[in-house]
Amino acid sequence: MKDKSKMNEMSVPRPRRTQDGLGPNTDIGAKLRAFYGSVEDQPIPDKLLDLLEKLDQVERAAKQKGN
Protein backbone atom coordinates (compact mmCIF):
# COMPACT_ATOMS: atom_id res chain seq x y z
CA MET A 1 0.00 0.00 0.00
CA LYS A 2 1.45 3.32 -1.04
CA ASP A 3 -0.16 5.35 1.77
CA LYS A 4 1.13 2.98 4.46
CA SER A 5 4.74 3.31 3.32
CA LYS A 6 4.35 7.09 3.12
CA MET A 7 2.89 7.15 6.62
CA ASN A 8 5.86 5.13 7.93
CA GLU A 9 8.28 7.59 6.36
CA MET A 10 6.53 10.58 7.94
CA SER A 11 6.26 9.25 11.44
CA VAL A 12 9.13 9.75 13.79
CA PRO A 13 9.83 6.60 15.78
CA ARG A 14 9.25 7.22 19.44
CA PRO A 15 10.27 5.08 22.34
CA ARG A 16 7.37 3.04 23.64
CA ARG A 17 5.87 4.41 26.78
CA THR A 18 4.53 1.68 28.97
CA GLN A 19 3.59 4.06 31.77
CA ASP A 20 0.71 5.66 29.85
CA GLY A 21 -1.35 2.47 30.09
CA LEU A 22 -2.08 2.47 26.36
CA GLY A 23 0.80 0.31 25.16
CA PRO A 24 0.78 -0.08 21.35
CA ASN A 25 -2.12 2.36 21.07
CA THR A 26 0.33 5.19 21.76
CA ASP A 27 2.26 4.30 18.60
CA ILE A 28 -0.94 3.90 16.59
CA GLY A 29 -2.09 7.34 17.74
CA ALA A 30 1.22 8.91 16.72
CA LYS A 31 1.01 7.37 13.24
CA LEU A 32 -2.62 8.44 12.84
CA ARG A 33 -1.70 12.02 13.79
CA ALA A 34 1.15 12.00 11.25
CA PHE A 35 -1.11 10.62 8.51
CA TYR A 36 -3.91 13.07 9.31
CA GLY A 37 -1.40 15.94 9.23
CA SER A 38 -0.32 14.98 5.72
CA VAL A 39 -3.94 14.73 4.53
CA GLU A 40 -4.77 18.05 6.18
CA ASP A 41 -2.01 19.78 4.19
CA GLN A 42 -3.39 18.63 0.83
CA PRO A 43 -5.43 21.15 -1.18
CA ILE A 44 -9.16 20.70 -1.61
CA PRO A 45 -9.87 19.23 -5.06
CA ASP A 46 -11.38 21.65 -7.59
CA LYS A 47 -14.24 19.24 -8.29
CA LEU A 48 -15.29 19.31 -4.62
CA LEU A 49 -15.08 23.11 -4.54
CA ASP A 50 -17.28 23.27 -7.66
CA LEU A 51 -19.84 20.96 -6.09
CA LEU A 52 -19.91 23.05 -2.90
CA GLU A 53 -20.42 26.22 -4.94
CA LYS A 54 -23.33 24.61 -6.81
CA LEU A 55 -24.85 23.55 -3.50
CA ASP A 56 -24.56 27.11 -2.18
CA GLN A 57 -26.29 28.43 -5.30
CA VAL A 58 -29.16 25.95 -4.94
CA GLU A 59 -29.56 26.76 -1.25
CA ARG A 60 -29.59 30.51 -1.92
CA ALA A 61 -32.17 30.06 -4.69
CA ALA A 62 -34.37 27.95 -2.42
CA LYS A 63 -34.09 30.49 0.36
CA GLN A 64 -35.08 33.36 -1.95
CA LYS A 65 -37.97 31.31 -3.32
CA GLY A 66 -39.22 30.69 0.23
CA ASN A 67 -39.28 34.42 1.11
Residue frames relative to the residue before (quaternion, step in Angstrom):
aa qw qx qy qz dx dy dz
M 1.0000 0.0000 0.0000 0.0000 0.00 0.00 0.00
K 0.4618 -0.7102 0.4646 0.2579 3.55 -0.73 1.04
D 0.6739 0.5108 -0.3043 0.4386 3.60 0.86 -0.94
K 0.6364 0.5397 -0.3338 0.4386 3.59 1.01 -0.79
S 0.6711 0.4762 -0.3118 0.4750 3.60 0.91 -0.83
K 0.6272 0.5262 -0.3345 0.4666 3.58 1.05 -0.72
M 0.6397 0.5218 -0.3205 0.4644 3.56 1.00 -0.84
N 0.6530 0.5125 -0.3213 0.4557 3.61 0.96 -0.80
E 0.6434 0.5186 -0.3245 0.4602 3.58 1.06 -0.70
M 0.6893 0.5003 -0.2797 0.4431 3.58 1.01 -0.80
S 0.6821 0.5014 -0.3099 0.4327 3.55 0.96 -0.76
V 0.3393 -0.7147 0.5794 0.1958 3.49 -1.08 0.83
P 0.4200 -0.7120 0.4864 0.2830 3.59 -0.64 1.02
R 0.1196 -0.7866 0.6040 0.0459 3.53 -0.90 0.96
P 0.5368 -0.5901 0.4650 0.3839 3.55 -1.09 0.51
R 0.5070 -0.6470 0.4716 0.3193 3.55 -1.02 0.75
R 0.2165 -0.7603 0.6009 0.1182 3.49 -0.99 0.92
T 0.1876 -0.8015 0.5590 0.0997 3.54 -0.48 1.11
Q 0.5896 0.6072 -0.3651 0.3877 3.58 1.19 -0.38
D 0.6256 0.5706 -0.3586 0.3930 3.62 1.11 -0.44
G 0.4747 -0.7061 0.4176 0.3190 3.58 1.25 -0.13
L 0.6375 0.5491 -0.3294 0.4284 3.60 1.23 -0.07
G 0.2774 -0.7992 0.4958 0.1961 3.58 1.20 -0.35
P 0.8487 -0.0644 0.0613 0.5213 3.61 -0.81 -0.99
N 0.5453 0.6268 -0.4050 0.3818 3.60 1.16 -0.41
T 0.5668 0.5851 -0.3843 0.4345 3.59 1.15 -0.51
D 0.6773 0.4771 -0.2842 0.4826 3.58 0.94 -0.89
I 0.6255 0.5286 -0.3358 0.4655 3.58 1.00 -0.78
G 0.6505 0.5215 -0.3110 0.4564 3.58 0.94 -0.87
A 0.6492 0.5171 -0.3172 0.4588 3.58 0.97 -0.85
K 0.6717 0.4848 -0.2994 0.4735 3.60 0.96 -0.83
L 0.6348 0.5186 -0.3342 0.4652 3.58 1.02 -0.74
R 0.6378 0.5152 -0.3292 0.4683 3.60 0.99 -0.78
A 0.6530 0.5071 -0.3148 0.4662 3.60 0.96 -0.83
F 0.6654 0.4912 -0.3060 0.4715 3.59 0.93 -0.87
Y 0.6506 0.5087 -0.3189 0.4651 3.59 0.91 -0.88
G 0.6277 0.5453 -0.3334 0.4445 3.59 1.00 -0.78
S 0.6681 0.4873 -0.3050 0.4723 3.58 0.98 -0.79
V 0.6438 0.5016 -0.3207 0.4807 3.60 1.03 -0.73
E 0.6372 0.5536 -0.3155 0.4335 3.56 1.00 -0.86
D 0.6825 0.5001 -0.2786 0.4544 3.59 1.08 -0.71
Q 0.5619 0.6069 -0.3935 0.4015 3.60 1.22 -0.26
P 0.5077 -0.6509 0.4621 0.3241 3.60 -1.04 0.70
I 0.5328 -0.5947 0.4906 0.3489 3.54 -1.25 0.47
P 0.4876 -0.6811 0.4544 0.3032 3.61 -0.78 0.96
D 0.5850 -0.6061 0.4208 0.3368 3.57 -1.07 0.80
K 0.6241 0.5519 -0.3450 0.4323 3.58 0.99 -0.77
L 0.6534 0.4959 -0.3110 0.4801 3.60 0.99 -0.80
L 0.6441 0.5152 -0.3251 0.4627 3.59 0.96 -0.81
D 0.6325 0.5239 -0.3237 0.4698 3.60 1.05 -0.76
L 0.6579 0.5059 -0.3092 0.4644 3.57 0.94 -0.86
L 0.6490 0.5094 -0.3162 0.4682 3.60 0.99 -0.80
E 0.6350 0.5199 -0.3282 0.4677 3.59 1.03 -0.74
K 0.6411 0.5128 -0.3203 0.4727 3.58 0.99 -0.83
L 0.6354 0.5252 -0.3222 0.4654 3.57 0.99 -0.82
D 0.6379 0.5218 -0.3208 0.4668 3.59 0.96 -0.83
Q 0.6534 0.5180 -0.3127 0.4550 3.58 0.96 -0.87
V 0.6583 0.5013 -0.3028 0.4729 3.58 0.96 -0.88
E 0.6617 0.5043 -0.3084 0.4612 3.58 0.94 -0.84
R 0.6496 0.5038 -0.3218 0.4698 3.59 0.98 -0.79
A 0.6439 0.5202 -0.3161 0.4635 3.59 0.99 -0.84
A 0.6617 0.4998 -0.3042 0.4688 3.58 0.96 -0.85
K 0.6392 0.5271 -0.3174 0.4613 3.56 1.03 -0.78
Q 0.6691 0.4848 -0.2943 0.4802 3.59 0.96 -0.87
K 0.6303 0.5343 -0.3248 0.4601 3.58 1.05 -0.73
G 0.6730 0.5124 -0.2826 0.4524 3.57 1.08 -0.78
N 0.6433 0.5301 -0.3257 0.4462 3.62 1.15 -0.49
